[in-house]
């Protein structure tokens, strides 16, 4: 039996092997880790048994390899920007047009939300906000711009570039079939700062933010349902 040579030849093709490097630390955070690690190592060389030396060694390893064991345990990937979304759905016993009009006049908002100290309208679409949501003694200031406005249906906004609290938001006013109530669908989205550390912090703070949103909208609901709003 004769076996032809061409039956033993592999056909050419394109192959690739995916190598999972396990990197979960962003570039800027790696640079900071290398700098801090080198600083701690230099101060701990005289006594390598001290924790300072080992902290420095770990930070240096973290910076050069881009791998963080803590992030790995928390399932955090800080190489990419992560958007954190906070959603809420609430029913207001008022028609959608009335709820929209009350919300759209931002001068009404401070009286309806406990953690807002002041809102100043700079023009028809840009406003300046002052909040004490995190701490009454350390107010947070930011400017917001309304970027989408469909009367009676939705309002979309974003923080002006350089604001202390960068985020985007949207509220939809969905009227019930009988026109007597409105379902508010609220979405707030922000990007945590400081890479993976910010992501981890956001996981701790998000439940608090969700509770604040729930409390404030319930206050808003009580105010708008208990009296005729002045537009």
C-alpha positions in Angstrom: 0.0 0.0 0.0 1.4 3.3 -1.1 0.8 6.4 1.1 1.1 9.6 -0.8 3.2 12.3 0.9 0.5 15.0 0.5 -1.8 13.1 2.9 0.7 13.6 5.7 1.1 17.3 5.2 -0.8 19.7 7.6 -2.8 22.3 5.8 -1.7 25.8 6.5 -4.0 27.9 8.7 -4.1 30.8 11.2 -4.0 29.8 14.8 -3.8 31.9 18.0 -3.4 31.0 21.6 -5.1 33.2 24.1 -2.9 33.9 27.1 -4.7 35.1 30.2 -2.2 37.4 31.9 -4.4 37.9 34.9 -3.8 41.7 34.8 -6.5 43.7 36.6 -4.7 46.9 37.5 -4.8 50.0 35.2 -1.7 51.7 33.8 -1.8 54.8 36.0 -2.5 52.8 39.1 0.5 50.6 38.3 2.7 53.6 38.1 1.5 54.8 41.5 2.1 51.3 42.9 5.7 51.2 41.6 6.4 54.6 43.1 4.9 53.9 46.5 6.4 50.4 46.5 9.9 51.7 45.7 9.6 54.3 48.4 8.6 51.7 51.1 11.3 49.3 49.9 14.0 52.0 50.2 12.9 52.9 53.7 12.6 49.2 54.8 15.9 47.8 53.4 17.6 48.2 56.7 15.1 46.0 58.4 13.4 43.6 55.8 11.4 41.9 58.5 9.3 45.0 59.2 5.8 45.1 57.5 6.9 48.3 55.6 9.4 46.2 53.5 6.8 43.6 52.6 4.1 46.2 51.8 6.7 47.8 49.5 7.5 44.5 47.9 3.9 43.7 47.2 3.2 47.2 45.7 6.2 46.9 43.5 5.1 43.4 42.3 1.6 44.8 41.8 2.9 47.7 39.7 5.3 45.7 37.5 3.0 42.7 36.9 -0.4 44.6 36.8 -1.9 41.9 39.0 -3.6 42.6 42.3 -4.5 39.7 44.5 -7.1 41.7 46.4 -8.8 42.8 43.2 -8.8 39.2 42.1 -10.7 38.2 45.2 -13.2 41.0 44.8 -13.6 40.3 41.0 -12.5 43.8 40.1 -10.9 44.6 36.8 -9.5 48.1 36.9 -7.9 48.2 33.4 -11.2 49.5 32.0 -13.4 52.3 33.0 -16.5 51.0 34.8 -19.8 52.9 34.9 -21.9 52.4 38.0 -25.7 52.7 37.5 -28.2 53.4 40.2 -31.8 52.9 39.2 -35.1 53.6 40.9 -38.8 53.2 40.0 -41.4 55.2 41.9 -45.2 55.8 41.4 -46.5 59.4 42.0 -50.2 59.9 42.3 -50.3 62.8 39.9 -50.6 63.1 36.1 -47.3 62.9 34.2 -47.5 66.5 32.8 -47.9 67.9 36.3 -45.0 65.9 37.8 -42.8 66.8 34.8 -43.6 70.5 35.1 -42.9 70.5 38.8 -39.5 68.7 38.3 -38.5 70.8 35.3 -38.8 74.0 37.4 -35.6 73.2 39.4 -36.4 76.0 41.9 -39.0 73.5 43.3 -36.4 70.7 44.0 -34.6 72.0 47.1 -37.9 72.1 49.1 -38.7 68.6 48.0 -35.4 66.8 48.7 -33.8 66.8 52.1 -30.1 66.6 51.1 -30.2 69.5 48.6 -29.2 72.8 50.1 -29.6 75.0 47.0 -30.1 75.0 43.3 -29.3 78.1 41.2 -30.5 78.4 37.6 -27.7 79.9 35.6 -29.8 79.7 32.3 -32.6 77.7 30.9 -30.5 74.4 30.8 -27.6 74.9 33.1 -27.9 74.9 36.9 -25.6 75.0 39.9 -26.2 72.5 42.7 -25.2 72.3 46.3 -25.8 69.0 48.2 -25.1 67.7 51.7 -25.8 64.0 50.7 -22.5 62.7 52.2 -21.9 65.2 55.0 -23.8 68.3 56.0 -20.5 70.0 57.0 -18.8 69.2 53.7 -21.2 70.2 50.9 -20.7 69.0 47.4 -21.0 71.4 44.5 -21.5 70.7 40.8 -23.0 72.2 37.7 -25.5 70.2 35.5 -26.7 70.7 32.0 -30.0 69.5 30.6 -29.1 67.7 27.4 -32.5 66.1 26.5 -35.9 67.5 27.3 -39.2 66.0 26.1 -42.0 67.8 27.9 -44.2 65.5 29.8 -42.0 62.5 29.0 -38.3 62.7 30.1 -35.5 64.9 31.3 -31.8 64.0 30.7 -28.8 65.8 32.2 -25.1 65.5 32.7 -22.6 67.2 35.0 -20.6 70.0 33.3 -17.0 69.1 32.6 -14.8 69.7 35.7 -17.7 69.4 38.1 -17.0 67.9 41.6 -19.5 65.1 41.0 -19.2 63.9 37.4 -22.3 61.9 36.4 -25.2 61.6 33.9 -28.8 61.1 34.8 -32.2 60.6 33.3 -35.8 60.6 34.6 -38.7 59.2 32.5 -42.3 60.2 33.3 -44.5 57.3 32.3 -48.2 58.1 32.7 -50.7 55.4 33.8 -53.5 54.2 31.5 -56.1 56.3 33.3 -53.8 59.4 33.4 -54.1 59.8 37.2 -50.6 58.6 38.2 -47.0 58.6 36.9 -44.3 56.1 37.1 -40.9 57.7 37.6 -38.0 55.8 36.1 -34.7 57.3 37.4 -31.2 56.4 36.2 -28.0 57.9 37.7 -24.7 56.8 36.2 -21.1 57.7 37.3 -17.6 56.4 36.9 -15.7 55.7 40.2 -12.4 57.5 40.6 -9.0 56.0 41.5 -9.2 52.9 39.4 -10.0 49.6 41.2 -9.9 51.3 44.6 -12.8 53.5 43.4 -14.7 50.5 42.1 -14.3 48.8 45.5 -15.4 51.9 47.3 -18.4 52.3 45.0 -19.6 48.8 46.0 -19.6 49.9 49.6 -21.2 53.3 48.9 -23.8 52.2 46.3 -26.3 50.8 48.9 -26.1 54.1 50.7 -26.7 56.1 47.5 -29.7 53.8 46.7 -31.1 54.4 50.1 -30.7 58.2 49.8 -32.4 58.1 46.4 -35.3 56.1 47.8 -35.7 58.5 50.7 -35.5 61.6 48.7 -38.0 60.5 46.0 -40.4 59.5 48.8 -40.1 63.0 50.2 -40.6 64.4 46.7 -43.7 62.2 46.3 -45.2 63.4 49.6 -44.6 67.1 48.7 -46.1 67.0 45.2 -49.0 64.8 46.2 -49.9 66.9 49.3 -50.3 70.3 47.6 -50.8 71.9 44.3 -47.3 72.8 43.0 -46.5 76.4 42.0 -44.7 76.4 38.7 
